[in-house]
Amino acid sequence: MDWLQLGLLCGAGFVAWALNTLSAGGGGLLLIPAVTFLTGSAAVAPVITLTELMANPVRILAFRRDVDWTIVRWYLPGAIIGAAAGAWLFANARAEWLQILIGLYLIGAVWEFRAGARERSYEARRWWFLPAGLTVSMLSALMGTVGPVLNSLYLNYGSSKETLVATKSVSSFATDVIKIAVFTGLGVFSGHALAFGLATGIGAAVSTFAAKPMLERMSGRQFRTVVVALMAMSGALMIWKQHELVIALYHQLANGVPTGIGVAGAELTPRRP
């Protein structure tokens, strides 16, 4: 670990979270290649969680008047349970197939919202944020990040661009505290992971001041277009991360070799971070 490495991580955090603000998500996935290249894959989930923990309070402060607290009250109970469960599973399971399925779902947003031209594809109910919080927080802790997978629910609920960004930041901050606590208890947070997370977190936090004026100038249509584009890009990145797995499965199926895929579609073999 050296100052150049930390500087590159800080810059990567700034760029990724500026785009995260403008698209209400996807920053974590955009940051994964940089974090993996500079630190190794084992540090991805703890580093991105710490980055969010540092960046979200700044974003909450900047957009404090736009938070929809009714959504937060529905989202948090399930999200807290899901974050704790997912962080524990992080040390005990693998989720390659889940990433592929989520990637396909994110790419599907292009058709769901007609590339941003369509305001809603269905009418979401407020209580839906409870099971959504449980599921998404668990997957986020397990895989490091699931990208802007909740954006579809927010858009179909009718949230404005500022409300979407602000409310997601509050919800994410609360669950990140739980994930950090569990990661620390499991020994996943090494000294290097802490330093890497602080570097990316500083860059991510500063980026809010550059991105906020740009978000305010965007129209609703422009915002939806960017959101959908980043959802599709995030989905493509998630699938590309598992391209070797897809190729291996293809060869196994072609040769009639059993795949060993579990009931839930994830290969649940013990691992160490």
Order of alpha helices (4+ residues) and beta strands (2+ residues): alpha-alpha-alpha-alpha-alpha-alpha-alpha-alpha-alpha-alpha-alpha-alpha
